[in-house]
């Protein structure tokens, strides 16, 4: 089983949307939001975000 198959369904749908259908304007927004989420998650010292 590949790593992609192990991801949640919502993440798989997002990745497929990015690869296939997303216009460039949406890609910029998605990148910004995802980068912020990753940065928040990785910079949190005690990871109490969730």
HELIX and SHEET records of a PDB file:
HELIX    1   1 UNK A    4  UNK A    6  5                                   3    
HELIX    2   2 UNK A    9  UNK A   20  1                                  12    
HELIX    3   3 UNK A   24  UNK A   43  1                                  20    
END                                                                             
